[in-house]
Amino acid sequence: MKLSFQPLDLKLKHTFQIARETRNVQNNIVVQLKDKDGISGLGEAAPTSFFGEDVNSVTKVLGQCVDLLKNADPFLVEDISTSLKSKFPNDVAARAAIDIALHDIIGKKLKIPLYKFLGLNQPETKTTSFTIGIDTIEKMCKKVEDAKDFPTLKIKVGIKNDIEILRELRKITKAVFRVDANTGWTVDEAIKKLNIMEDLGVELVEQPFPVGSIEALRKVKKHVKIPIFADEDVKDSKDIPALSDAVDGINIKLMKCGGIREAIRMIHTARAHDLKIMLGCNIESSISITAAAHLTPLVDYVDLDGHLLVTNDPYTGVTVDKGRLILPEDNGLGVSQKAHKS
């Protein structure tokens, strides 16, 4: 297969702020794989500095993969994934891009959408939440008003006035709230705030503490009713067993685990430990968002709105109708490049 790649700089509609960082542009990489029959597949890497990746590291890894994939059979995706994980264990976003492109090729060669290849039921896709980044209360209220068609909102928290923010937002919407602290709380903060948030209609909380704070998670779980989901703490399937008694669920992201194959492995592992599952994302284009969307019949909660937060997504794939994800019926991912406006 021929591997090519190019940068994709996604411009955010609003400055995106979470507990630990602020940004206006997300720097991604688009991958294209073309097999000997001329069938091509698209993939995307959306690296994050939190996990030690950026466009430079992704570009370096993809450059090394050009020769590695030259004679590869796209149907041997398990062998390819295992080999790449062995060679590039920490470069998950780069591996995810290749994994996604391989699945796109497979679907196109078999002439079926990805969800059918995976044996899944398209009508079982879920409703995605819409993310409201940290900002002034006035601007966050405006963002909520702009997202009035979404029945579920994911509110970024992890700052001093979290409760004040949620109370003001609750005055203007009846939407279900999910909150994401992005490692921003202490144990005492979490217990106090989550017990108040229960009355504000908060459905679940993601990653309240820094990575590795398993005892803190166990303590908070005993003192609050709101389900706790691990995000940064759980990268792939091997991380799940140690967290199984400390959280109620996990957030799976293709860019954390290395792609579709490992995401499915994580889903089955989480189910074996009686955990709930959320499918999440970074700031991404319709390529990798659509790839993840094909897995949504397997999960409980969905947070796949990364492509909705940008102004210049050059691709089209999964669509959203009042929050509900609608998968494309085209072969493979079902993603295509938007026509250029004249």
N, C-alpha and C positions, 0 to 999 in steps of 0.2 A: 504493500500500500504506500501511496505517496502522502506524506504529512506536510501540511503547510499551516502557517499561523500568522495572525496579525493583531495589533493592539485594538482595543475597543474602549474608548473613554466615555463613560456614561455620565451625563450631566444631571444632577439632582434637581428636582423641582423646588425643593426647600433645603436649606442647610440641614444636614442630618446630624443630630447630636444624640449620643447615648451617654451613659455614666462615665465612660473613659475616653471618648474622642469626639471630634467634630470634623465633618468634611462636606465638600460641595461637588466633588467628582469621584467616581469609582473607576479605577483603572483595571480593566479586564483584558483577557486575550481570547480571541475566537480561533478555534482550530477547525481545519478541514482535512478529512481523510478521504482519499480516493482509491478504490480498489482496482484490480486489473481489468474489470469490466466497465470501468468509467463511472461506477456508482459512487457518489460522495456522501459523506455524513458530516454533520456539524456538531461541534462541541464548544464548550466555553469554560474558561477558568476565571473564577472571581476570588483572587487571593486576599487574605487578610493578614495584617502585620501581627495580630494576636497569636496566630499560629505560625509565625515566622516566614511567611511567604509574601512576595510582591511580584510585580510584572517582570523584574529582572531575573528573579529566581525561576519563575515559570518559563520565561523565554529560554533560559539556560537548559532546563530539563527537557523542554520540547525539542530544542536543537539536538540534544543527545538521542532523542527518540526517533529521529528521522531515519537513521540506519537500522535501528532496532526493529522498526515496523515495516521495513522495506519489503520483506518476503512473508509477512504475516497474513494468516487467513482470518478475516474478521469474525468468522463463526467461532474461532477458538478464543473467545473473549475471556473465559476464565483463566486460561493459560497466560494470556497476555497480561491480564490484571495482576496475577500472582507474580509474574516476572517483573513487572514495573514496580510493584510494591516492594519487592526484594531489592531492586536497584535504587529506588527513590522513596524510602519509607516515610519521609517527612514532607514530601511534596504532593500533598493530597489534592490541591486544586488543579495542578497540572495533570495528575492521573485522572481526576474526574472529567476533565475536558476530553481526554482520549476515550475514556469509558463511554461517555455520552455519544461521541461521534461513532463509535463502534456499534452501539445499539441503534443509532439512526440508520447506518448502512444495513444492518441485519434486517430491520423492518422493511427497508426499501427493497432489498433483494427478495424477501418473502412476500412482498406486496401486501403488507398489513400494518396497521398502526401499532405502535410500541405496546400499548396496553393489551392488545390482543395477543401479541407475542408472549407477554407475561401472564396471560390467562386471566386477565382482570375484567371487571364489569364496568364499562364506561359510565352508566348512570349513577354509580356509587361514588363518584367524585364528590368532594366536600365543598363547603363554603370557606373561603379564605378570610382571615382577619386582615385589617388594613392598619399599617403602622403609623403611629403619631409620635414623632421624635420630640425630644426635650427642647423646650423653647420657653418664651415668656408665656404666661397663662393666656394672655390675649391672643397670641399667635397660635397657641395650641387649640384654643376654642375655635378659631377660624379654620384650622386644619380639620377639626371634627365636623364642622358644618359642611366643609367641602366633601367629606367622606360620608355624607348622610345616607348613601345607598348601601353602605356596608353594615350588616347587622352585628358584626363583631369588630372591635377595635383593640389593637395591641398598643398599650401606652408604655412608652419608655420612661422608667423611673430610676431611682438610685441617687436622688439629690435631697436636699434638706426639706423642701416644701412639697414632697410627693402627695401627701394627704390633701393639702390645700388645692393642688392641681386637680386631683380626681374629684373632689367635691364640686369644683367649678365646672368641670366637664360633665359631671352627672346632671347638673342643672339644665344642660342643653341637649342631652341625648339619652335615649333609652337603650342604646346598644350594649351588648355584653362587653365587659372589659376583661382583657387579659393584661397583665403587667410583666415587664421584663426589666429586672434591676441590673442586668449586665455586670454582675459581681460587685455591685455598689453598696451593699448593706453590711452592718454588723449583726450578730445574733439577736441582741436586744432590740435593735431597730426593726429587724424582720418580724419578730413576734408581735411587737407593738403595732407596727403598720399593717400587717396582714390581718390582724384581728379587727382593726378599724375598716380595712378594705372589704372585708366580708359583707358588711352592711352597705357598701357602695356598689355591689354587683360585680365584684371581681371573680372571675371564673377559675383562674389559675395564675401562678407566678413562675417565671423562668429565672434560673440561675441567680439566686440572691447573694451568693458569696463567691470569693475567689476560688479558683480551681484547687481541688484537693481538700476542701473544707467539709469532709464527709461527716465528721462528728457534729459539726454545726448544723448540717442539714438534718441529721437524725434528731437533734434537740428541737429544732424548729418544727419538724413534722409532728412531734408529740404535743405541741402547744398551739397549733393552728389547724383550722379545718380546710383552708384553701389548698388544693393540690399543688405540690411543688414539682417542677420539671427541671431536669438538668439539661444544660445546653453546652457551654464551654467545657464542662466536666466530662462530657461523653463524646468522644471523637468517632470511635468505631465500636464494633461488637465486643471486643475484648474489655472495654471499659464498663460494660453494663453490669456484670455480676456483682462487682464491689459496691455499686450504687443501689442495688435492687431493694435494700431495706431502708434506704435513706431518702428516697424520692418516690413520687407517685407516677412519674412519667419521664420520658426523654424527648429531646428535640433532635431530630435527624436532619442533617444538611448534606447534600451531595458534595459540597465544597469542604466539609469537615472530614468526611469518611472516604472519599476517593471515587465516588460514582455510584451508579445504579446497583451494581452487583453487591457492593458492601452495604448499601442502604437496605436492600432486601434481607441480607444476612442479619443486620441490626434489628429489623422488624421482627423476624422470627425469634431472635434471642430475647428481645424485650417481651414478646408474648409469653415465652417460656418462663419469664420471671414475673408475670402478671402485672406488667407495667403498661400504662397508656402511652400512646405515641403521637407526637406532633411532627409534621414535616415542615421544615423551615427553609430559609434562604438567606443569602447576602443581598447586596445590591447587584442585580443581574439582569441580563437582557432576556428576551422571550426564549432564547435557546435553552438555557439551563433551567429556567422556570418551567418551561413546558416539559422538559425531561422529568423533573420532579413531579409535575402534575400527573403524569401517567401512573405514578405510584399511589396516588391519594385514595383509591378504593381500599387500600390496606391499612389506613391509619385512622386515628380518632379526631385529630385536630390538624388544621392546615394554616400555615402562615407563608403563603407564596405570593407576595405582593411586590417583590423587588423591582420588577419591570414596570410597575405602576408608579414608582417613585422617581422615574427619570423622564427627561424631556426628549431624548434622542435615541430611543430603542429602534435599531434599524431592521428588526425582525418582527414577524408576526407568528403566533402559534396558538397557545391556549388563550381563550377569551374569558371575560368575567361579566356575569349578568347579576347585578345586585349581590355581589359577593360570591356567587356560585361559579366554580370553575367549569368551563365547557371545553372538553378536549377536542382537538382537530381530528378529522377522520382520514387525513392523508396518510400515506405510508411512512413508517419510521416515526420520528418525532412529530412530523406534521408541521415543521417550521419552514418558513420561506422568508426571503428578503423582501422588504417593502419596496414598492416601486418608487423610484426617485421622482420628486415633484419637479415639473419643468418650470 
